[in-house]
Amino acid sequence: MELTRRDFLKISTGALLLSSLGLNLEPAKAYAAELRTKGAKETTTICPYCSVGCSIIVSVKDGKVVNTEGDPDSPINEGALCPKGASIYQIANNPYRLKEPLYRAPGATEWKKISWEEALNKIARLVKKTRDKYFITKNEKGQVVNRVDAIAHVGSAALDNEECYLLQKLMRSWGLVYIEHQARI
């Protein structure tokens, strides 16, 4: 590149003008901040969104999630995450996230907070009541079927194979026939 006297004056005058306005033209010094994952315990989990089952590394420090990232050792996602999976950190650290069960009585318009013990007992009581009321021992032909058609179950993509197996056994032991999984819907 050929630099003329006129070009040199333009450049030097521009640099002088910028420096007089308070712009520092010296090279900036970079400082490394301490990693937020330093001293954090890492554990793996499965993304709860779709049925792919991507593995996520969750870093926890002082009982709080400080980072989430794709697991590069996973043969499923090899460290990559979709936009939803990448947002898992925001779910864990959301001030609007519900942390207690809510219950709305039949006919009521307002939700009220209840304890986990109360919620689980209520669910168990209603499942037992519905199962007892609608349990079918024999069909129209007199064949033993031992099933209940009034309850359905939908699985979750956030479960691993072992958890799905145990849930399948539990649902079948109750006599459920309408068992689905999020991956199939």
C-alpha positions as CSV (number, residue, x, y, z in Angstrom):
1,M,0.0,0.0,0.0
2,E,1.4,3.4,-1.0
3,L,1.0,6.1,1.7
4,T,1.0,9.6,0.4
5,R,1.9,12.7,2.5
6,R,-1.7,13.8,2.4
7,D,-2.9,10.3,3.7
8,F,-0.3,10.4,6.5
9,L,-1.5,13.8,7.6
10,K,-5.2,12.7,7.6
11,I,-4.4,9.6,9.7
12,S,-2.2,11.4,12.2
13,T,-4.6,14.3,12.5
14,G,-7.5,11.8,13.1
15,A,-5.5,9.9,15.8
16,L,-4.5,13.2,17.5
17,L,-8.2,14.3,17.5
18,L,-9.4,11.0,18.9
19,S,-6.7,11.0,21.7
20,S,-7.7,14.6,22.6
21,L,-11.3,13.4,23.0
22,G,-10.2,11.0,25.7
23,L,-9.8,7.9,23.6
24,N,-6.8,5.9,24.8
25,L,-5.0,4.2,21.8
26,E,-2.7,2.1,24.0
27,P,-3.3,-1.6,23.9
28,A,-5.8,-2.8,26.5
29,K,-4.8,-5.3,29.2
30,A,-6.9,-8.4,29.6
31,Y,-7.7,-9.8,33.0
32,A,-9.1,-13.3,33.5
33,A,-12.1,-13.6,35.8
34,E,-12.4,-16.5,38.2
35,L,-14.5,-19.3,36.7
36,R,-17.9,-19.6,38.3
37,T,-17.6,-23.4,38.1
38,K,-14.4,-23.4,40.3
39,G,-15.0,-25.6,43.3
40,A,-18.4,-26.7,42.0
41,K,-19.6,-30.3,42.0
42,E,-20.5,-31.7,38.6
43,T,-23.2,-34.2,37.9
44,T,-24.9,-35.4,34.8
45,T,-28.6,-35.3,34.1
46,I,-30.9,-35.7,31.1
47,C,-32.6,-32.8,29.3
48,P,-36.4,-32.8,30.1
49,Y,-37.6,-31.4,26.9
50,C,-37.8,-33.8,24.0
51,S,-37.4,-37.5,23.6
52,V,-33.8,-37.4,22.4
53,G,-32.4,-37.7,25.9
54,C,-29.4,-35.4,25.6
55,S,-27.0,-35.5,28.5
56,I,-26.3,-32.3,30.5
57,I,-23.5,-31.6,33.0
58,V,-24.8,-29.5,35.9
59,S,-22.4,-27.7,38.1
60,V,-23.6,-27.0,41.7
61,K,-21.9,-24.8,44.2
62,D,-23.3,-24.1,47.7
63,G,-26.6,-25.8,46.8
64,K,-27.1,-23.6,43.7
65,V,-26.8,-24.4,40.0
66,V,-24.0,-22.2,38.7
67,N,-23.7,-23.7,35.2
68,T,-25.1,-26.2,32.7
69,E,-23.6,-27.5,29.5
70,G,-23.8,-30.4,27.1
71,D,-21.9,-33.5,28.1
72,P,-19.2,-34.2,25.5
73,D,-18.9,-37.8,26.6
74,S,-22.5,-38.5,25.7
75,P,-22.9,-40.6,22.6
76,I,-26.3,-39.0,22.1
77,N,-25.5,-35.3,21.9
78,E,-21.7,-35.3,22.0
79,G,-21.8,-32.0,24.0
80,A,-24.2,-30.2,21.7
81,L,-27.5,-28.8,23.0
82,C,-30.5,-27.3,21.2
83,P,-31.7,-23.9,22.3
84,K,-34.2,-25.4,24.8
85,G,-31.5,-27.6,26.3
86,A,-29.1,-24.7,26.6
87,S,-31.7,-22.8,28.6
88,I,-31.8,-25.4,31.4
89,Y,-29.7,-23.0,33.6
90,Q,-32.5,-20.4,33.4
91,I,-35.1,-23.0,34.6
92,A,-33.0,-23.8,37.7
93,N,-32.3,-20.1,38.5
94,N,-35.7,-18.6,37.8
95,P,-37.2,-16.6,40.7
96,Y,-40.7,-17.3,39.3
97,R,-40.3,-21.1,39.3
98,L,-42.9,-22.8,41.4
99,K,-41.4,-24.7,44.3
100,E,-44.5,-25.9,46.2
101,P,-47.5,-27.8,44.9
102,L,-50.6,-25.8,44.1
103,Y,-54.1,-27.2,44.6
104,R,-57.4,-25.9,43.2
105,A,-60.4,-27.5,44.8
106,P,-63.3,-28.6,42.5
107,G,-65.4,-25.5,41.6
108,A,-62.8,-23.1,43.1
109,T,-61.2,-20.3,41.1
110,E,-58.1,-19.8,43.3
111,W,-55.0,-22.0,43.7
112,K,-53.6,-22.5,47.2
113,K,-50.2,-23.7,48.2
114,I,-50.1,-27.1,49.9
115,S,-47.3,-29.2,51.3
116,W,-45.6,-32.0,49.3
117,E,-46.9,-34.6,51.8
118,E,-50.5,-33.3,51.4
119,A,-50.2,-33.3,47.6
120,L,-48.7,-36.8,47.3
121,N,-51.3,-38.2,49.8
122,K,-54.1,-36.6,47.8
123,I,-52.8,-38.0,44.5
124,A,-52.4,-41.5,46.0
125,R,-56.0,-41.3,47.5
126,L,-57.5,-40.2,44.2
127,V,-55.6,-42.9,42.2
128,K,-56.7,-45.6,44.6
129,K,-60.4,-44.4,44.6
130,T,-60.5,-44.2,40.8
131,R,-58.8,-47.6,40.4
132,D,-61.2,-49.2,42.9
133,K,-64.3,-47.7,41.3
134,Y,-63.4,-48.4,37.6
135,F,-61.4,-51.7,37.9
136,I,-62.5,-54.3,35.4
137,T,-61.9,-57.9,36.3
138,K,-63.6,-59.6,33.3
139,N,-64.6,-58.4,29.9
140,E,-68.0,-59.0,28.1
141,K,-66.8,-62.4,27.0
142,G,-66.0,-63.5,30.6
143,Q,-62.2,-63.4,30.0
144,V,-60.0,-62.2,32.9
145,V,-58.5,-58.8,32.0
146,N,-57.7,-57.1,35.3
147,R,-57.5,-53.6,34.0
148,V,-58.6,-50.0,34.6
149,D,-59.6,-47.8,31.7
150,A,-60.2,-44.6,33.8
151,I,-56.6,-43.7,34.4
152,A,-53.8,-43.0,31.9
153,H,-50.1,-42.3,32.3
154,V,-47.8,-40.2,30.2
155,G,-44.0,-40.7,30.7
156,S,-41.3,-38.1,30.4
157,A,-38.3,-37.8,28.2
158,A,-36.3,-36.7,31.3
159,L,-36.3,-40.3,32.5
160,D,-33.6,-42.9,31.8
161,N,-34.3,-46.4,30.7
162,E,-34.3,-47.8,34.2
163,E,-36.8,-45.3,35.5
164,C,-39.0,-45.9,32.5
165,Y,-38.9,-49.6,33.2
166,L,-39.8,-49.2,36.8
167,L,-42.7,-46.8,36.0
168,Q,-44.0,-49.2,33.3
169,K,-44.0,-52.0,35.9
170,L,-45.8,-49.8,38.4
171,M,-48.5,-48.7,35.9
172,R,-49.0,-52.3,34.7
173,S,-49.3,-53.5,38.3
174,W,-52.2,-51.0,38.8
175,G,-53.9,-52.4,35.7
176,L,-53.4,-49.4,33.4
177,V,-53.6,-50.0,29.7
178,Y,-53.4,-46.4,28.5
179,I,-49.7,-45.8,29.0
180,E,-47.9,-43.4,26.7
181,H,-44.6,-41.7,26.5
182,Q,-43.7,-38.1,25.6
183,A,-41.6,-39.4,22.7
184,R,-44.6,-40.9,21.0
185,I,-46.9,-37.9,21.3
